[in-house]
Amino acid sequence: MVARDARTTRTHAGEKPPAVVDNQTTGRLLLSRLIRGINPELRVATCSNAISAMAFMRETTQDLIVTDDLMPEMDGISLIHRVRSMPSCSDAPMIVVTVSSGSARP
């Protein structure tokens, strides 16, 4: 079963879609559009939090994982550590990004 909030576009058999993880809708849309700017035919999986992303990644593999760093429940760095322990994702390239309003991280 795929995580309930995992969303994808353009399904292709055998494809390992890039995954975008961000708790902000705007961030997910922006990062997905940037990835599809490289190849408009790519299917991009999106998850709104790290917990649902881990559930999704247990069931599928990705060619790339892009995650926000500043998320509630689990930050992007913690997500990467946990995903690296999954055999299906242990060698997937990962990128951590964040958008900041200028306030310092606690």
N, CA, C and O atoms as a GROMACS GRO file, in nm:
protein
  424
    1MET      N    1   0.084  -0.118   0.000
    1MET     CA    2   0.000   0.000   0.000
    1MET      C    3   0.088   0.125   0.000
    1MET      O    4   0.182   0.134   0.080
    2VAL      N    5   0.062   0.217  -0.086
    2VAL     CA    6   0.137   0.341  -0.096
    2VAL      C    7   0.087   0.439   0.009
    2VAL      O    8  -0.033   0.445   0.037
    3ALA      N    9   0.178   0.516   0.065
    3ALA     CA   10   0.140   0.616   0.165
    3ALA      C   11   0.025   0.701   0.114
    3ALA      O   12   0.022   0.738  -0.003
    4ARG      N   13  -0.069   0.733   0.202
    4ARG     CA   14  -0.190   0.802   0.159
    4ARG      C   15  -0.165   0.937   0.097
    4ARG      O   16  -0.239   0.978   0.008
    5ASP      N   17  -0.063   1.009   0.140
    5ASP     CA   18  -0.048   1.142   0.082
    5ASP      C   19   0.056   1.145  -0.030
    5ASP      O   20   0.084   1.251  -0.085
    6ALA      N   21   0.113   1.031  -0.065
    6ALA     CA   22   0.208   1.029  -0.176
    6ALA      C   23   0.132   1.054  -0.306
    6ALA      O   24   0.036   0.982  -0.337
    7ARG      N   25   0.173   1.152  -0.380
    7ARG     CA   26   0.107   1.189  -0.505
    7ARG      C   27   0.207   1.175  -0.618
    7ARG      O   28   0.324   1.211  -0.602
    8THR      N   29   0.162   1.125  -0.730
    8THR     CA   30   0.252   1.113  -0.844
    8THR      C   31   0.181   1.160  -0.970
    8THR      O   32   0.058   1.166  -0.976
    9THR      N   33   0.260   1.194  -1.068
    9THR     CA   34   0.207   1.230  -1.199
    9THR      C   35   0.282   1.151  -1.304
    9THR      O   36   0.398   1.115  -1.285
   10ARG      N   37   0.216   1.124  -1.416
   10ARG     CA   38   0.277   1.057  -1.531
   10ARG      C   39   0.343   0.924  -1.495
   10ARG      O   40   0.464   0.919  -1.472
   11THR      N   41   0.267   0.818  -1.491
   11THR     CA   42   0.318   0.687  -1.458
   11THR      C   43   0.380   0.620  -1.580
   11THR      O   44   0.321   0.619  -1.688
   12HIS      N   45   0.500   0.564  -1.562
   12HIS     CA   46   0.568   0.487  -1.665
   12HIS      C   47   0.614   0.356  -1.601
   12HIS      O   48   0.673   0.357  -1.493
   13ALA      N   49   0.587   0.244  -1.667
   13ALA     CA   50   0.623   0.114  -1.613
   13ALA      C   51   0.773   0.105  -1.591
   13ALA      O   52   0.852   0.147  -1.676
   14GLY      N   53   0.814   0.051  -1.476
   14GLY     CA   54   0.954   0.030  -1.445
   14GLY      C   55   1.029   0.155  -1.402
   14GLY      O   56   1.148   0.147  -1.372
   15GLU      N   57   0.965   0.268  -1.399
   15GLU     CA   58   1.031   0.393  -1.363
   15GLU      C   59   1.050   0.402  -1.212
   15GLU      O   60   0.965   0.357  -1.136
   16LYS      N   61   1.161   0.460  -1.170
   16LYS     CA   62   1.186   0.489  -1.029
   16LYS      C   63   1.175   0.640  -1.015
   16LYS      O   64   1.272   0.712  -1.039
   17PRO      N   65   1.058   0.690  -0.977
   17PRO     CA   66   1.035   0.835  -0.980
   17PRO      C   67   1.117   0.911  -0.876
   17PRO      O   68   1.140   0.860  -0.766
   18PRO      N   69   1.160   1.032  -0.911
   18PRO     CA   70   1.218   1.118  -0.809
   18PRO      C   71   1.111   1.146  -0.703
   18PRO      O   72   0.992   1.153  -0.736
   19ALA      N   73   1.151   1.162  -0.579
   19ALA     CA   74   1.057   1.191  -0.471
   19ALA      C   75   1.088   1.328  -0.412
   19ALA      O   76   1.204   1.361  -0.388
   20VAL      N   77   0.983   1.405  -0.388
   20VAL     CA   78   0.994   1.536  -0.324
   20VAL      C   79   0.920   1.528  -0.191
   20VAL      O   80   0.804   1.488  -0.186
   21VAL      N   81   0.987   1.566  -0.083
   21VAL     CA   82   0.927   1.563   0.050
   21VAL      C   83   0.933   1.704   0.108
   21VAL      O   84   1.041   1.759   0.128
   22ASP      N   85   0.816   1.762   0.134
   22ASP     CA   86   0.809   1.897   0.191
   22ASP      C   87   0.672   1.913   0.256
   22ASP      O   88   0.571   1.875   0.198
   23ASN      N   89   0.669   1.968   0.375
   23ASN     CA   90   0.542   1.988   0.443
   23ASN      C   91   0.463   2.106   0.387
   23ASN      O   92   0.345   2.121   0.417
   24GLN      N   93   0.527   2.190   0.307
   24GLN     CA   94   0.460   2.305   0.247
   24GLN      C   95   0.421   2.273   0.102
   24GLN      O   96   0.503   2.228   0.023
   25THR      N   97   0.294   2.296   0.069
   25THR     CA   98   0.244   2.270  -0.065
   25THR      C   99   0.325   2.346  -0.170
   25THR      O  100   0.359   2.290  -0.274
   26THR      N  101   0.355   2.471  -0.143
   26THR     CA  102   0.430   2.553  -0.239
   26THR      C  103   0.567   2.492  -0.266
   26THR      O  104   0.611   2.488  -0.381
   27GLY      N  105   0.633   2.444  -0.163
   27GLY     CA  106   0.764   2.380  -0.180
   27GLY      C  107   0.756   2.256  -0.266
   27GLY      O  108   0.840   2.234  -0.353
   28ARG      N  109   0.654   2.172  -0.240
   28ARG     CA  110   0.636   2.050  -0.322
   28ARG      C  111   0.612   2.085  -0.467
   28ARG      O  112   0.670   2.023  -0.556
   29LEU      N  113   0.527   2.184  -0.492
   29LEU     CA  114   0.499   2.223  -0.630
   29LEU      C  115   0.622   2.280  -0.700
   29LEU      O  116   0.652   2.244  -0.813
   30LEU      N  117   0.693   2.368  -0.631
   30LEU     CA  118   0.812   2.430  -0.689
   30LEU      C  119   0.918   2.325  -0.722
   30LEU      O  120   0.970   2.323  -0.834
   31LEU      N  121   0.949   2.239  -0.627
   31LEU     CA  122   1.052   2.138  -0.650
   31LEU      C  123   1.010   2.038  -0.758
   31LEU      O  124   1.093   1.996  -0.839
   32SER      N  125   0.884   2.001  -0.760
   32SER     CA  126   0.835   1.910  -0.866
   32SER      C  127   0.848   1.974  -1.004
   32SER      O  128   0.889   1.909  -1.100
   33ARG      N  129   0.813   2.101  -1.013
   33ARG     CA  130   0.825   2.171  -1.142
   33ARG      C  131   0.970   2.185  -1.185
   33ARG      O  132   1.001   2.173  -1.304
   34LEU      N  133   1.059   2.209  -1.091
   34LEU     CA  134   1.201   2.217  -1.125
   34LEU      C  135   1.251   2.084  -1.181
   34LEU      O  136   1.324   2.082  -1.280
   35ILE      N  137   1.212   1.975  -1.118
   35ILE     CA  138   1.254   1.842  -1.166
   35ILE      C  139   1.195   1.815  -1.304
   35ILE      O  140   1.265   1.768  -1.394
   36ARG      N  141   1.066   1.844  -1.320
   36ARG     CA  142   1.003   1.821  -1.452
   36ARG      C  143   1.056   1.918  -1.558
   36ARG      O  144   1.039   1.893  -1.678
   37GLY      N  145   1.119   2.027  -1.516
   37GLY     CA  146   1.183   2.116  -1.612
   37GLY      C  147   1.300   2.049  -1.682
   37GLY      O  148   1.334   2.085  -1.795
   38ILE      N  149   1.361   1.953  -1.617
   38ILE     CA  150   1.470   1.876  -1.676
   38ILE      C  151   1.414   1.779  -1.779
   38ILE      O  152   1.470   1.763  -1.888
   39ASN      N  153   1.303   1.715  -1.743
   39ASN     CA  154   1.237   1.620  -1.834
   39ASN      C  155   1.087   1.625  -1.806
   39ASN      O  156   1.042   1.572  -1.704
   40PRO      N  157   1.009   1.688  -1.893
   40PRO     CA  158   0.865   1.702  -1.870
   40PRO      C  159   0.790   1.569  -1.860
   40PRO      O  160   0.677   1.565  -1.810
   41GLU      N  161   0.851   1.461  -1.905
   41GLU     CA  162   0.786   1.330  -1.899
   41GLU      C  163   0.806   1.258  -1.766
   41GLU      O  164   0.746   1.153  -1.742
   42LEU      N  165   0.891   1.313  -1.680
   42LEU     CA  166   0.917   1.248  -1.552
   42LEU      C  167   0.794   1.246  -1.464
   42LEU      O  168   0.718   1.342  -1.459
   43ARG      N  169   0.776   1.137  -1.396
   43ARG     CA  170   0.675   1.126  -1.291
   43ARG      C  171   0.746   1.165  -1.162
   43ARG      O  172   0.855   1.116  -1.135
   44VAL      N  173   0.688   1.252  -1.083
   44VAL     CA  174   0.746   1.296  -0.957
   44VAL      C  175   0.653   1.256  -0.844
   44VAL      O  176   0.534   1.290  -0.846
   45ALA      N  177   0.705   1.184  -0.747
   45ALA     CA  178   0.626   1.146  -0.629
   45ALA      C  179   0.644   1.256  -0.524
   45ALA      O  180   0.756   1.302  -0.502
   46THR      N  181   0.537   1.297  -0.461
   46THR     CA  182   0.546   1.398  -0.356
   46THR      C  183   0.484   1.346  -0.227
   46THR      O  184   0.384   1.275  -0.229
   47CYS      N  185   0.545   1.383  -0.116
   47CYS     CA  186   0.494   1.348   0.017
   47CYS      C  187   0.498   1.473   0.103
   47CYS      O  188   0.590   1.554   0.093
   48SER      N  189   0.397   1.488   0.188
   48SER     CA  190   0.386   1.610   0.268
   48SER      C  191   0.457   1.602   0.404
   48SER      O  192   0.458   1.699   0.479
   49ASN      N  193   0.516   1.487   0.435
   49ASN     CA  194   0.594   1.477   0.558
   49ASN      C  195   0.687   1.356   0.550
   49ASN      O  196   0.672   1.270   0.464
   50ALA      N  197   0.783   1.353   0.641
   50ALA     CA  198   0.885   1.249   0.639
   50ALA      C  199   0.828   1.111   0.670
   50ALA      O  200   0.875   1.011   0.615
   51ILE      N  201   0.730   1.104   0.757
   51ILE     CA  202   0.671   0.975   0.795
   51ILE      C  203   0.605   0.909   0.674
   51ILE      O  204   0.627   0.790   0.649
   52SER      N  205   0.524   0.984   0.599
   52SER     CA  206   0.460   0.926   0.481
   52SER      C  207   0.563   0.898   0.372
   52SER      O  208   0.547   0.804   0.294
   53ALA      N  209   0.670   0.978   0.366
   53ALA     CA  210   0.775   0.954   0.267
   53ALA      C  211   0.844   0.820   0.295
   53ALA      O  212   0.870   0.744   0.203
   54MET      N  213   0.872   0.792   0.422
   54MET     CA  214   0.936   0.664   0.454
   54MET      C  215   0.846   0.547   0.419
   54MET      O  216   0.894   0.446   0.368
   55ALA      N  217   0.716   0.560   0.445
   55ALA     CA  218   0.623   0.453   0.409
   55ALA      C  219   0.622   0.432   0.258
   55ALA      O  220   0.622   0.319   0.210
   56PHE      N  221   0.621   0.541   0.183
   56PHE     CA  222   0.622   0.534   0.036
   56PHE      C  223   0.752   0.470  -0.013
   56PHE      O  224   0.749   0.386  -0.103
   57MET      N  225   0.864   0.508   0.045
   57MET     CA  226   0.994   0.459  -0.001
   57MET      C  227   1.019   0.314   0.037
   57MET      O  228   1.105   0.248  -0.022
   58ARG      N  229   0.946   0.264   0.134
   58ARG     CA  230   0.956   0.121   0.167
   58ARG      C  231   0.897   0.035   0.055
   58ARG      O  232   0.932  -0.081   0.040
   59GLU      N  233   0.807   0.093  -0.023
   59GLU     CA  234   0.736   0.019  -0.126
   59GLU      C  235   0.786   0.044  -0.268
   59GLU      O  236   0.748  -0.027  -0.360
   60THR      N  237   0.869   0.144  -0.285
   60THR     CA  238   0.918   0.178  -0.418
   60THR      C  239   1.059   0.236  -0.405
   60THR      O  240   1.099   0.279  -0.297
   61THR      N  241   1.133   0.236  -0.514
   61THR     CA  242   1.267   0.294  -0.512
   61THR      C  243   1.265   0.423  -0.593
   61THR      O  244   1.179   0.442  -0.680
   62GLN      N  245   1.358   0.511  -0.563
   62GLN     CA  246   1.366   0.640  -0.631
   62GLN      C  247   1.503   0.657  -0.695
   62GLN      O  248   1.603   0.603  -0.647
   63ASP      N  249   1.505   0.732  -0.805
   63ASP     CA  250   1.632   0.771  -0.866
   63ASP      C  251   1.689   0.895  -0.799
   63ASP      O  252   1.808   0.923  -0.812
   64LEU      N  253   1.606   0.969  -0.727
   64LEU     CA  254   1.648   1.092  -0.661
   64LEU      C  255   1.547   1.122  -0.550
   64LEU      O  256   1.426   1.103  -0.568
   65ILE      N  257   1.597   1.170  -0.437
   65ILE     CA  258   1.511   1.214  -0.327
   65ILE      C  259   1.550   1.357  -0.292
   65ILE      O  260   1.665   1.386  -0.262
   66VAL      N  261   1.452   1.448  -0.298
   66VAL     CA  262   1.472   1.588  -0.261
   66VAL      C  263   1.383   1.613  -0.141
   66VAL      O  264   1.262   1.593  -0.148
   67THR      N  265   1.442   1.657  -0.031
   67THR     CA  266   1.363   1.680   0.090
   67THR      C  267   1.391   1.817   0.150
   67THR      O  268   1.502   1.868   0.145
   68ASP      N  269   1.286   1.873   0.205
   68ASP     CA  270   1.299   1.995   0.285
   68ASP      C  271   1.371   1.957   0.414
   68ASP      O  272   1.355   1.845   0.462
   69ASP      N  273   1.448   2.046   0.469
   69ASP     CA  274   1.515   2.019   0.596
   69ASP      C  275   1.424   2.053   0.714
   69ASP      O  276   1.417   1.976   0.810
   70LEU      N  277   1.356   2.166   0.707
   70LEU     CA  278   1.277   2.214   0.820
   70LEU      C  279   1.133   2.166   0.811
   70LEU      O  280   1.047   2.233   0.753
   71MET      N  281   1.106   2.049   0.869
   71MET     CA  282   0.971   1.993   0.870
   71MET      C  283   0.938   1.952   1.013
   71MET      O  284   1.027   1.917   1.090
   72PRO      N  285   0.808   1.956   1.048
   72PRO     CA  286   0.769   1.908   1.181
   72PRO      C  287   0.781   1.755   1.186
   72PRO      O  288   0.791   1.691   1.082
   73GLU      N  289   0.780   1.699   1.301
   73GLU     CA  290   0.786   1.555   1.327
   73GLU      C  291   0.925   1.497   1.302
   73GLU      O  292   0.982   1.433   1.391
   74MET      N  293   0.980   1.519   1.183
   74MET     CA  294   1.112   1.469   1.150
   74MET      C  295   1.173   1.560   1.045
   74MET      O  296   1.110   1.587   0.943
   75ASP      N  297   1.294   1.609   1.069
   75ASP     CA  298   1.357   1.698   0.972
   75ASP      C  299   1.420   1.619   0.857
   75ASP      O  300   1.428   1.497   0.862
   76GLY      N  301   1.465   1.690   0.756
   76GLY     CA  302   1.520   1.627   0.637
   76GLY      C  303   1.645   1.546   0.662
   76GLY      O  304   1.664   1.441   0.601
   77ILE      N  305   1.731   1.592   0.751
   77ILE     CA  306   1.854   1.518   0.783
   77ILE      C  307   1.820   1.386   0.849
   77ILE      O  308   1.880   1.283   0.816
   78SER      N  309   1.726   1.387   0.943
   78SER     CA  310   1.682   1.262   1.008
   78SER      C  311   1.619   1.168   0.905
   78SER      O  312   1.641   1.047   0.910
   79LEU      N  313   1.541   1.224   0.813
   79LEU     CA  314   1.481   1.142   0.708
   79LEU      C  315   1.591   1.073   0.626
   79LEU      O  316   1.581   0.954   0.598
   80ILE      N  317   1.692   1.147   0.588
   80ILE     CA  318   1.801   1.088   0.509
   80ILE      C  319   1.868   0.973   0.584
   80ILE      O  320   1.895   0.869   0.525
   81HIS      N  321   1.895   0.991   0.712
   81HIS     CA  322   1.957   0.884   0.790
   81HIS      C  323   1.871   0.759   0.791
   81HIS      O  324   1.922   0.648   0.778
   82ARG      N  325   1.741   0.776   0.806
   82ARG     CA  326   1.651   0.661   0.809
   82ARG      C  327   1.636   0.597   0.671
   82ARG      O  328   1.633   0.474   0.659
   83VAL      N  329   1.628   0.679   0.568
   83VAL     CA  330   1.613   0.625   0.433
   83VAL      C  331   1.739   0.549   0.392
   83VAL      O  332   1.731   0.447   0.325
   84ARG      N  333   1.855   0.598   0.432
   84ARG     CA  334   1.982   0.530   0.400
   84ARG      C  335   1.986   0.388   0.456
   84ARG      O  336   2.059   0.304   0.404
   85SER      N  337   1.911   0.361   0.561
   85SER     CA  338   1.909   0.227   0.620
   85SER      C  339   1.816   0.132   0.544
   85SER      O  340   1.816   0.012   0.572
   86MET      N  341   1.738   0.184   0.450
   86MET     CA  342   1.650   0.100   0.368
   86MET      C  343   1.728   0.047   0.248
   86MET      O  344   1.782   0.126   0.170
   87PRO      N  345   1.736  -0.085   0.232
   87PRO     CA  346   1.813  -0.140   0.121
   87PRO      C  347   1.770  -0.085  -0.016
   87PRO      O  348   1.856  -0.067  -0.103
   88SER      N  349   1.643  -0.060  -0.037
   88SER     CA  350   1.596  -0.014  -0.168
   88SER      C  351   1.636   0.129  -0.199
   88SER      O  352   1.634   0.169  -0.315
   89CYS      N  353   1.674   0.207  -0.098
   89CYS     CA  354   1.708   0.348  -0.118
   89CYS      C  355   1.848   0.383  -0.070
   89CYS      O  356   1.885   0.500  -0.068
   90SER      N  357   1.926   0.284  -0.032
   90SER     CA  358   2.056   0.312   0.031
   90SER      C  359   2.153   0.388  -0.058
   90SER      O  360   2.242   0.457  -0.008
   91ASP      N  361   2.138   0.375  -0.190
   91ASP     CA  362   2.231   0.445  -0.278
   91ASP      C  363   2.164   0.553  -0.363
   91ASP      O  364   2.225   0.605  -0.457
   92ALA      N  365   2.041   0.588  -0.330
   92ALA     CA  366   1.971   0.693  -0.406
   92ALA      C  367   2.034   0.829  -0.375
   92ALA      O  368   2.060   0.860  -0.259
   93PRO      N  369   2.058   0.911  -0.478
   93PRO     CA  370   2.107   1.046  -0.451
   93PRO      C  371   2.002   1.125  -0.373
   93PRO      O  372   1.883   1.114  -0.400
   94MET      N  373   2.047   1.205  -0.277
   94MET     CA  374   1.955   1.284  -0.195
   94MET      C  375   2.002   1.429  -0.189
   94MET      O  376   2.121   1.457  -0.180
   95ILE      N  377   1.904   1.519  -0.195
   95ILE     CA  378   1.930   1.662  -0.186
   95ILE      C  379   1.844   1.718  -0.075
   95ILE      O  380   1.724   1.690  -0.069
   96VAL      N  381   1.904   1.797   0.013
   96VAL     CA  382   1.829   1.863   0.121
   96VAL      C  383   1.822   2.011   0.087
   96VAL      O  384   1.924   2.074   0.060
   97VAL      N  385   1.700   2.065   0.089
   97VAL     CA  386   1.679   2.207   0.061
   97VAL      C  387   1.591   2.266   0.170
   97VAL      O  388   1.526   2.193   0.246
   98THR      N  389   1.589   2.397   0.178
   98THR     CA  390   1.494   2.463   0.267
   98THR      C  391   1.475   2.607   0.220
   98THR      O  392   1.562   2.667   0.158
   99VAL      N  393   1.361   2.659   0.252
   99VAL     CA  394   1.330   2.799   0.228
   99VAL      C  395   1.314   2.862   0.364
   99VAL      O  396   1.237   2.812   0.447
  100SER      N  397   1.384   2.968   0.387
  100SER     CA  398   1.382   3.030   0.519
  100SER      C  399   1.334   3.174   0.509
  100SER      O  400   1.364   3.245   0.414
  101SER      N  401   1.259   3.215   0.610
  101SER     CA  402   1.211   3.352   0.617
  101SER      C  403   1.315   3.444   0.678
  101SER      O  404   1.289   3.563   0.696
  102GLY      N  405   1.430   3.390   0.710
  102GLY     CA  406   1.536   3.471   0.768
  102GLY      C  407   1.558   3.445   0.915
  102GLY      O  408   1.658   3.489   0.970
  103SER      N  409   1.466   3.373   0.981
  103SER     CA  410   1.485   3.343   1.122
  103SER      C  411   1.581   3.226   1.135
  103SER      O  412   1.587   3.138   1.049
  104ALA      N  413   1.655   3.226   1.243
  104ALA     CA  414   1.754   3.121   1.267
  104ALA      C  415   1.685   2.993   1.309
  104ALA      O  416   1.579   2.995   1.372
  105ARG      N  417   1.746   2.880   1.273
  105ARG     CA  418   1.694   2.750   1.315
  105ARG      C  419   1.730   2.729   1.461
  105ARG      O  420   1.842   2.756   1.502
  106PRO      N  421   1.634   2.679   1.540
  106PRO     CA  422   1.661   2.657   1.684
  106PRO      C  423   1.766   2.551   1.706
  106PRO      O  424   1.800   2.520   1.820
   0.00000   0.00000   0.00000
